[in-house]
Amino acid sequence: MPAIDTGRTTLFYDLTGPEDAPVILFSNSLGTTLEMWDEVVRRIGGRYRCLRYDTRGHGRSPTMPGAATIDDLADDAAGLLDALGLDAVHVAGLSLGGMTGQALASRHPARVLSLVLMATAAQMQPAGAWMERAELVERQGMETIVEATMGRWFTPGFRQAQPSAVEKVRRRFLACDPPGYAACCRIIAGMDLRERIKAITAPTLVIAGAQDPATPPAAGEAIAASIPGAQVLVLDPAAHLLAVERGAEVAEALERFLSRHGAEGRPGTGGASLAAGMANRKSVLGVAHVQRSLGQASEFNRGWQDFITRVAWGEVWGDPTLPQKTRSFLTLAITVALGREEEFRLHAGAALRNGVSPDEIRAVLQHAAIYAGVPAANSAFKWAAEVIEAEGGRP
């Protein structure tokens, strides 16, 4: 599993995309993991080399003892680049990730070729509210604030239209380490980058969500006014977690901005590229699973891994005609009909982690029983119940 010692901490990371393409470093929001960038990377991962990581205290990156500052997060990112042998990269960050990006560009200017700051601010006041939130999650856990957070992160229309996408984020938020989350709350409480960002020289794009109550467009405009030549893009509708709510538009804006500043993505070569297929595969099955599978690949089956990544995940799963959720339902039904237990368990677990509900899986199995037979569905109900329980739900 790619976890790397940066000299300061250990960071879980993922690197996807053509080896000779421009590198984009993505830094995640408070309370999320690198998977928050799935939709963006799925769209540009075939043309850019996308480096994502879990911020310390989030996901699979451990919580560090003692107090920290935003400069520590910037140094973590710089340490990740050092450990991977990367000199200068393009940087994209959202919320806390955008704060990290500002600190990185002002503290290590030679490492940042360009900067895209999303739903973020140079200072977040009042500091006392962040300290209170830190104490609350340490006492009572992430469940205490999850519903209010989802309300800030997504517009009502998106929550209604895309409940699976919201549920995927919600599950990862609840799994966040409370001390790690609290430590980052305290980092935000003590952060003030308003003077420092005036020295940023990297080309900068600021993206804000029109309905973002946490970092409204005015916060982004204040950043842009302080960084020479910075541009502002406001997405409407969009709330705070706009890389999820408006992933297609964020990917398009990012690619357009990078192209204007001399960072053209690698052109397609006909058919789906291996990099594009890998981005889809990780988005559906999960970064950790795919990394584990590739780590177990041998010289004997490496060509097969490339084939299924390019064809199954690049060309078939990458075809936008059917939504990803519909493809998950089809896959579950087909594996039931064919009695493919291993594949069913793999895709059922992935579907749950991607926001599919146990009730939706139950409905798929009942439908499959009509056309594939009751014995096949009986077995699948047993498998599904075990997978749901393993994923922390109730069948």
C-alpha positions as a printed Julia matrix, in Angstrom:
395×3 Matrix{Float64}:
   0.0     0.0     0.0
   1.61    3.33   -1.02
   2.32    5.02    2.27
   5.51    7.02    2.23
   7.74    8.51    4.91
   8.14   12.22    4.18
  10.68   12.72    6.92
   8.02   14.43    9.05
   5.11   12.01    8.9
   3.77    9.09    6.88
   1.31    9.93    4.11
  -0.94    7.59    2.18
  -0.91    8.65   -1.47
  -2.01    7.63   -4.95
  -0.3     8.49   -8.24
  -2.29    7.98  -11.44
  -1.69    9.06  -15.03
   0.89    9.0   -17.86
   4.43    9.07  -16.5
   5.49   11.83  -18.88
   2.47   14.08  -18.22
   2.42   17.26  -16.09
   1.94   16.42  -12.4
  -0.95   17.87  -10.39
  -0.79   17.62   -6.6
  -4.3    17.45   -5.07
  -4.8    18.34   -1.38
  -8.06   17.35    0.31
 -10.58   19.17    2.44
 -11.0    18.89    6.2
 -12.86   15.69    7.02
 -12.33   13.99    3.65
  -9.82   11.67    2.01
  -8.08   11.65   -1.35
 -11.21    9.99   -2.8
 -12.95   13.39   -2.8
 -11.05   13.99   -6.06
 -12.33   10.8    -7.76
 -14.57   12.5   -10.31
 -11.96   15.1   -11.26
  -9.19   12.51  -11.61
 -11.47   10.17  -13.54
 -11.92   12.92  -16.12
  -8.33   14.14  -16.46
  -6.27   11.18  -15.22
  -5.65    9.97  -18.77
  -3.89   13.22  -19.71
  -2.31   14.43  -16.45
  -0.34   12.65  -13.73
  -2.5    13.06  -10.65
  -0.92   12.85   -7.2
  -3.41   12.67   -4.33
  -2.77   12.07   -0.65
  -4.6    11.89    2.66
  -3.75   14.89    4.82
  -2.24   13.91    8.19
  -4.92   12.68   10.58
  -7.27   11.83    7.71
  -8.03    8.54    6.0
  -4.97    6.3     6.0
  -2.46    8.98    7.06
  -1.82    8.83   10.82
  -2.56   11.57   13.31
   0.62   13.17   14.6
   1.15   14.04   18.28
   1.39   17.65   19.4
   0.16   20.93   17.96
   0.69   21.81   14.31
   0.33   24.8    11.99
  -0.59   25.31    8.37
   3.15   25.42    7.62
   3.42   21.86    8.89
   0.82   20.78    6.34
   2.7    22.66    3.61
   5.94   20.97    4.66
   4.15   17.59    4.6
   3.24   18.23    0.96
   6.77   19.35    0.12
   8.11   16.25    1.87
   5.83   14.06   -0.23
   7.24   15.64   -3.39
  10.78   15.09   -2.1
  10.09   11.45   -1.28
   8.7    10.84   -4.78
  11.53   12.71   -6.5
   9.28   15.46   -7.84
  10.7    18.95   -8.11
   7.91   21.36   -9.11
   4.24   20.54   -9.68
   0.88   22.13  -10.29
  -1.14   22.34   -7.07
  -4.9    22.09   -6.55
  -6.45   22.24   -3.09
  -9.95   22.59   -1.67
 -10.84   24.13    1.71
  -8.07   22.98    4.08
  -6.27   21.72    0.97
  -6.5    25.21   -0.5
  -5.04   26.65    2.69
  -2.22   24.12    2.4
  -1.73   25.22   -1.2
  -1.46   28.88   -0.2
   1.09   28.04    2.49
   3.05   25.8     0.11
   3.18   28.45   -2.62
   4.33   31.15   -0.19
   6.73   28.95    1.81
   8.15   26.82   -1.06
   7.54   28.96   -4.16
   9.91   26.98   -6.38
   7.8    23.83   -5.9
   4.57   25.36   -7.26
   4.21   25.84  -11.03
   0.59   26.96  -10.78
  -2.07   27.09   -8.09
  -5.79   26.31   -8.13
  -7.54   27.22   -4.87
 -11.1    25.97   -4.38
 -13.67   26.85   -1.72
 -11.03   28.21    0.62
  -9.9    31.3     2.52
  -6.71   32.95    3.75
  -8.16   33.23    7.25
 -11.17   31.58    8.94
 -12.75   33.45   11.83
 -13.84   33.3    14.56
 -11.0    31.16   15.86
 -13.02   30.25   18.94
 -15.61   28.41   16.86
 -12.92   26.15   15.41
 -11.53   25.44   18.86
 -15.02   24.57   20.1
 -15.56   22.24   17.14
 -12.26   20.5    17.87
 -13.27   19.92   21.48
 -16.73   18.72   20.46
 -15.52   15.99   18.09
 -12.9    14.87   20.61
 -15.62   14.45   23.25
 -18.5    13.13   21.16
 -17.11   11.92   17.83
 -17.75   12.76   14.2
 -21.44   11.78   14.39
 -22.12   14.97   16.34
 -21.44   17.25   13.38
 -21.96   15.06   10.31
 -25.45   16.25    9.33
 -24.62   19.93    9.71
 -21.44   19.39    7.7
 -23.24   17.67    4.81
 -25.69   20.57    4.81
 -22.83   23.03    4.29
 -20.97   20.9     1.8
 -23.76   20.27   -0.74
 -26.67   22.26   -2.11
 -30.18   20.9    -1.37
 -30.66   20.11   -5.06
 -27.52   17.99   -5.21
 -28.37   16.15   -1.99
 -31.74   15.26   -3.44
 -30.51   14.34   -6.93
 -27.31   12.51   -5.96
 -27.85   10.79   -2.59
 -25.26    8.11   -3.38
 -22.52   10.67   -3.94
 -23.4    12.4    -0.67
 -23.53    9.1     1.21
 -20.05    8.18   -0.07
 -18.65   11.41    1.38
 -20.67   11.01    4.57
 -19.27    7.52    5.23
 -15.69    8.72    4.87
 -16.39   11.72    7.09
 -17.73    9.45    9.86
 -14.61    7.28    9.53
 -12.31   10.26   10.08
 -10.12   10.05   13.2
 -11.59   12.59   15.68
  -8.19   13.64   17.09
  -6.86   14.06   13.55
  -9.86   16.15   12.56
  -9.59   18.21   15.74
  -5.89   18.86   15.15
  -6.7    20.31   11.74
  -9.51   22.43   13.21
  -6.91   23.97   15.51
  -4.6    24.54   12.53
  -7.39   26.52   10.84
  -8.09   28.46   14.04
  -4.5    29.67   14.17
  -4.05   30.33   10.46
  -3.67   33.78    8.92
  -2.18   33.82    5.42
  -3.54   37.19    4.33
  -0.16   38.96    4.17
   1.87   35.99    3.01
  -0.16   35.26   -0.1
   0.67   38.68   -1.5
   4.11   37.25   -2.33
   2.75   34.32   -4.37
   4.01   34.51   -7.94
   2.56   31.27   -9.37
  -0.35   31.67  -11.81
  -3.45   31.27   -9.67
  -7.09   30.36  -10.26
  -9.61   30.68   -7.42
 -12.84   28.66   -7.71
 -15.77   29.35   -5.39
 -19.25   27.94   -4.97
 -22.08   30.46   -5.21
 -23.98   28.73   -2.37
 -20.97   27.94   -0.17
 -21.75   29.09    3.4
 -18.31   28.1     4.74
 -16.06   29.95    2.27
 -18.37   32.13    0.18
 -17.28   33.79   -3.07
 -16.19   36.87   -1.13
 -13.47   34.8     0.56
 -12.18   33.67   -2.82
 -12.32   37.17   -4.22
 -10.25   38.4    -1.27
  -7.58   35.81   -2.07
  -7.58   36.76   -5.74
  -7.24   40.45   -4.87
  -4.08   39.65   -2.89
  -2.32   37.42   -5.46
  -1.1    39.31   -8.53
  -2.92   38.21  -11.68
  -5.18   35.69   -9.94
  -8.49   34.84  -11.63
 -11.82   33.94  -10.03
 -14.42   31.45  -11.2
 -17.75   31.1    -9.36
 -19.72   27.9    -9.95
 -23.49   28.19   -9.61
 -25.06   26.11   -8.2
 -22.36   24.76   -5.91
 -21.75   24.67   -2.17
 -18.5    23.87   -0.38
 -17.38   20.46   -1.66
 -17.55   21.58   -5.27
 -15.03   19.02   -6.55
 -17.72   16.42   -5.79
 -20.85   18.43   -6.6
 -19.43   19.95   -9.78
 -16.62   17.53  -10.61
 -17.01   17.8   -14.39
 -16.88   21.59  -14.33
 -13.92   21.62  -11.94
 -12.01   19.2   -14.18
 -12.77   21.32  -17.24
 -11.74   24.56  -15.51
  -8.55   22.98  -14.18
  -7.55   21.62  -17.57
  -8.35   24.9   -19.31
  -6.32   26.86  -16.76
  -3.33   24.53  -16.98
  -3.38   24.62  -20.78
  -3.3    28.41  -20.76
  -0.17   28.25  -18.63
   1.74   25.8   -20.78
   0.76   22.54  -19.09
  -1.02   20.69  -21.87
  -2.26   17.25  -20.93
  -1.1    14.28  -22.96
  -3.32   13.74  -26.04
  -5.39   10.58  -26.38
  -4.06    7.82  -28.59
  -7.33    6.27  -29.77
  -9.43    4.09  -27.48
  -9.11    4.38  -23.74
  -5.65    4.91  -22.31
  -4.27    2.76  -19.53
  -4.16    5.84  -17.29
  -7.82    6.69  -17.92
  -8.83    3.1   -17.2
  -6.8     3.12  -14.01
  -8.56    6.28  -12.83
 -11.96    4.64  -13.42
 -10.89    1.42  -11.75
  -9.75    3.25   -8.63
 -12.9     5.37   -8.57
 -15.17    2.3    -8.62
 -13.25   -0.32   -6.62
 -11.33    2.02   -4.35
  -7.73    3.17   -4.37
  -6.59    0.75   -1.67
  -8.02   -2.34   -3.4
  -6.51   -1.47   -6.78
  -3.13   -0.67   -5.26
  -3.22   -4.02   -3.47
  -4.12   -5.89   -6.66
  -1.38   -4.23   -8.67
   1.12   -4.9    -5.88
   0.29   -8.61   -6.11
   0.61   -8.72   -9.91
   3.4   -10.88  -11.32
   5.29  -10.83  -14.59
   2.94  -13.61  -15.71
  -0.31  -11.64  -15.29
   0.85   -8.04  -15.62
  -0.26   -7.91  -19.25
  -3.69   -9.17  -18.2
  -3.95   -6.43  -15.59
  -3.15   -3.85  -18.27
  -5.74   -5.38  -20.61
  -8.64   -5.32  -18.16
  -7.67   -1.84  -16.98
  -7.66   -0.48  -20.52
 -10.69   -2.33  -21.92
 -13.02   -3.14  -19.0
 -12.31   -0.04  -16.96
 -11.27    2.41  -19.65
 -13.61    1.64  -22.53
 -16.62   -0.01  -20.86
 -16.83    1.56  -17.41
 -15.51    4.79  -18.94
 -18.4     5.04  -21.43
 -20.56    7.92  -20.12
 -23.75    6.52  -21.69
 -24.58    4.69  -18.46
 -24.01    6.21  -15.02
 -21.53    4.46  -12.73
 -24.3     3.47  -10.33
 -26.29    1.78  -13.12
 -23.17   -0.16  -14.13
 -22.75   -1.29  -10.52
 -26.33   -2.63  -10.48
 -25.78   -4.44  -13.8
 -22.55   -5.97  -12.53
 -24.19   -7.21   -9.35
 -27.1    -8.74  -11.24
 -24.83  -10.5   -13.75
 -22.53  -11.9   -11.06
 -25.62  -13.23   -9.25
 -26.84  -14.92  -12.43
 -23.43  -16.5   -13.08
 -22.77  -17.42   -9.45
 -19.54  -15.43   -9.33
 -19.22  -15.04   -5.57
 -15.79  -13.38   -5.5
 -16.73  -10.75   -8.06
 -20.1   -10.16   -6.41
 -18.5    -9.53   -3.01
 -15.91   -7.21   -4.56
 -18.48   -5.1    -6.38
 -21.06   -5.15   -3.58
 -18.49   -3.77   -1.14
 -17.37   -1.16   -3.65
 -20.97   -0.15   -4.35
 -21.67    0.35   -0.64
 -18.54    2.47   -0.22
 -19.65    4.52   -3.22
 -22.99    5.37   -1.65
 -25.29    2.54   -2.8
 -27.66    1.6     0.02
 -28.37   -1.91    1.35
 -31.99   -1.43    0.27
 -30.88   -0.81   -3.31
 -28.76   -3.97   -3.27
 -31.75   -5.9    -1.89
 -33.91   -4.61   -4.76
 -31.27   -5.67   -7.31
 -31.15   -9.17   -5.82
 -34.93   -9.53   -5.84
 -35.02   -8.44   -9.47
 -32.23  -10.87  -10.33
 -34.17  -13.69   -8.66
 -37.0   -13.3   -11.17
 -34.73  -13.71  -14.19
 -31.75  -15.69  -12.84
 -33.55  -17.99  -10.43
 -34.28  -18.17   -6.73
 -31.32  -20.45   -5.82
 -28.86  -17.95   -7.31
 -30.48  -15.09   -5.41
 -30.53  -17.12   -2.17
 -26.77  -17.42   -2.32
 -26.38  -13.77   -3.24
 -28.51  -12.62   -0.29
 -26.16  -14.52    2.02
 -23.08  -12.97    0.39
 -24.63   -9.5     0.45
 -25.58   -9.7     4.13
 -21.99  -10.6     5.0
 -20.57   -7.79    2.86
 -22.99   -5.22    4.33
 -22.08   -6.27    7.87
 -18.37   -6.1     7.03
 -18.86   -2.57    5.72
 -20.43   -1.52    9.0
 -24.07   -1.55    7.93
 -27.15   -3.59    8.76
 -28.51   -6.0     6.14
